[in-house]
Amino acid sequence: MLTIKKVNNELRAITSQYIELVKGQGYYYFVYDDGRRYSTASVYVNSLNQLSLDTWLYEARCFYATIQAIK
């Protein structure tokens, strides 16, 4: 079973320690916060298991690439 903790552990290993997946009400979102910069990106799914781990990691990599491109 997929958990937020598992997704966060995996995404920190492949992207950045400053990215975290968080559960909202009816959606999830990624947060980037390195102390200087704060940004979020929403993923509109009700359940974590609606996406595979690979898809969550792909979404996180896309979000991180966007953050890196506008630094």
Buried (B, 14 or more C-beta within 10 A) or exposed (E): EBEBEBBBEBBBEEBBEBBBBEEEEEEBBBBBEEEEEEBEBEBEBEEBEEBEBEEBBEBBBEBBEEBEEEE
